[in-house]
């Protein structure tokens, strides 16, 4: 359990270089490992007063939770779930924004063996219908904020498997069968005995399920087993570089799996508290104020948020408590990297993973430092290969698919155990001794990996294969650009040409002059054949509810135009 003593303390000599870390990083665990019991309850027993969470409301009201608090509240949650007829294997949908009740319920479900599913409060009626019916959800737990319960009630009769509806925030709608969750958990006992026999959990059981982003079709359901949290030792301790007794801040709603990357498993395995700020709308000034006031030690946000933060005068804030910064989810431009380092003295360490994995490629301070344009090296514990269409290993510099050497029965902790009731997708992803990510990349002579893009997003133009990610990375460095999506447009001569759909920053207006300026900028900063022959300026980009750009929608709209 003592992660710091093992990897960064007494046995540090075994892990002093990237090669030694890769060679010596091995995880062993009992067949009944369960994060809620074997990490949270362990910390509650031996370090009960150690801080686990600093929670802030949207009005800056503050609550502090220790590991003892988390243990007792998760006991209450497990008891309440059981009292309400929820049992091992039942699916429960959690739509709780950044409420601390999410943590109580998630851990309580782990103790009981129920299967939680995260979802965002931005869901609409058809989203609820699809998710509940596809997963066979028995109970929903929905925030009382805004009109979330009303939206669910619009389609409640279509959600055939849902038997129970719980609401938080002391806002219980009249009629409709809504149950006051807060009142129920308050009354529940905080004494809980770990189940045995058929009611006990084992590592191969499904621990939680998560829907994919659905960028190319209906979202699939990914299953993760009870070994998943152990994969986040690398996420929290080595990539986020959390500080024992420190405070980690990842900005993510609990509706997204990124919250499990940055607000739970890896951080608590590293014995760092997490900061949870339940804001309604991202405000860069407020984020800087929170970092300063609460002396955040480690920080992780997507590149877009770094860009917004950097538009503020950072010199006005004391960010000296920060020791390490990370980013994932989209292209990190050299411009953002350099400006952040100039402003704070800290590098931004990139990481790559999927809903199906924990962090599997990245830069780890002290082991492999950031290299501009590359997302890092394979994370120890993951045997990453770049394979061609016939599953042969690609040469250095040759583009292929990012694959993880593994089988369903012998996989790294943190990799999915399959797609729920979708044998076809499971077989397509797991084949020939590899898990296929569907992401394109190439590797250089120093084993750094250059990300290209999703298989479906790669543009074939005049014999060239162009990844949207690398073109977007360059365009994002132009001072006028706030967001960009690069796609291919059909062309009689070239097959496809590169198109950039751009959202401009305030103060800039689209014009033929700006189009030419951006095109020349791309030509000057990457291979000229990649430059966007078509540029369209828009007010916003189409996105999934998880915030990922829907290039598919842009392509479909363009097919009608071109």
Secondary structure, DSSP 8 states (H G I E B T S, - for coil): --HHHHHHTTTGGGGSSHHHHHHH------TT--HIIIIIIHHHHHSTTSEEEEEE-TT--EEEEEHHHHHHHHHHHHHHHHHTT--TT-EEEEE-TT-THHHHHHHHHHHHT-EEEE--TT--HHHHHHHHHHHTEEEEEE--STTHHHHHHTTGGG-TT--EEEE-TT---SSTTEEEHHHHHHHS-S------GGGS--TTSEEEEEE---SSSS--EEEEETTHHHHHHIIIIIIS---TT-EEEE---TTSTHHHHHTTHHHHHTT-EEEEE--SS--HHHHHHHHHHHT--EEE--HHHHHHHHTS-GGGS--TT--EEEE-SS---HHHHHHHHHHHS--EEEEE--TTSS--EE-BTTTB---TT--BEE-TT--EEEE-TTS-B--TT--EEEEEE-BTTB--TTS--EETT-HHHHHHHEETTEEEEEEEEEE-TTS-EEEEEEGGG-EEETTEEE-HHHHHHHHTTSTTEEEEEEEEEEETTTEEEEEEEEEE-TT----HHHHHHHHHHHHHHS-GGGS-SEEEE-S---B-TTS-B-HHHHHHHHHHH-
